[in-house]
Amino acid sequence: MFIFKHLVKAGEQGLPVGDLQKQLAIPASTLSHHIAALVSVGLVKQNRESRTLLCVSQYEVLEEIIVFLREECCMNRISI
């Protein structure tokens, strides 16, 4: 969740993997594993710019999840 939160805060330009690793202070292999999971479910897209690998959160997928949760999971809760 921390990885995705950092990417959402980074905006549409995303973050280089190296910067993300420095911010989170986790091993590269751990970060790679978690990014791969986020990519596989469509929450993150990776773009290569020269030698830099950028991770960008996919806001439209996030919005679909939020809509689903509001409509399907929380429809009996008035405060949401």
C-alpha positions in Angstrom: 0.0 0.0 0.0 2.9 2.4 0.7 4.2 1.9 -2.8 0.9 2.7 -4.4 0.3 5.7 -2.1 3.7 7.2 -3.1 2.8 6.7 -6.8 -0.6 8.3 -6.4 1.0 11.3 -4.7 3.6 11.6 -7.4 0.9 12.4 -10.0 0.6 11.5 -13.6 4.3 11.9 -14.2 5.0 8.9 -11.9 8.3 8.1 -10.2 11.5 6.5 -11.2 11.9 3.1 -9.5 15.2 4.2 -8.0 13.6 7.3 -6.4 10.8 5.1 -5.1 13.3 2.7 -3.6 15.1 5.6 -1.8 11.9 7.1 -0.5 10.7 3.8 0.9 14.1 2.4 2.0 13.4 -1.1 1.0 15.5 -3.6 -1.0 15.3 -3.4 -4.8 14.1 -7.1 -5.0 11.3 -6.4 -2.5 10.2 -3.3 -4.4 10.4 -5.1 -7.7 8.2 -8.0 -6.4 5.5 -5.6 -5.2 5.6 -3.4 -8.3 5.1 -6.5 -10.4 2.0 -7.4 -8.4 0.6 -3.8 -8.9 1.4 -4.0 -12.6 -0.3 -7.4 -13.0 -3.6 -6.1 -11.5 -3.5 -2.9 -13.6 -3.0 -0.4 -10.8 0.5 0.6 -12.0 2.0 1.0 -15.5 5.7 1.1 -16.2 7.3 3.3 -18.9 10.9 3.3 -19.9 12.5 6.7 -20.6 16.0 6.1 -21.8 17.6 4.2 -18.9 15.0 5.2 -16.3 12.0 3.0 -15.5 9.1 5.0 -14.4 6.1 3.7 -12.4 2.8 5.5 -12.9 -0.4 4.9 -11.0 -3.4 4.2 -13.2 -6.0 6.5 -11.8 -8.8 5.2 -14.0 -8.4 1.7 -12.6 -8.3 3.2 -9.1 -11.5 5.1 -9.8 -13.2 1.9 -11.0 -12.3 0.2 -7.7 -13.6 3.2 -5.7 -16.9 3.1 -7.6 -17.2 -0.6 -7.2 -16.6 -0.4 -3.4 -19.2 2.4 -3.1 -21.8 0.7 -5.1 -21.4 -2.9 -4.1 -19.7 -3.1 -0.7 -20.9 0.0 1.0 -24.4 0.5 -0.3 -26.0 -0.1 3.1 -23.9 2.5 4.8 -25.4 5.9 4.7 -22.3 7.8 5.9 -20.1 6.8 3.0 
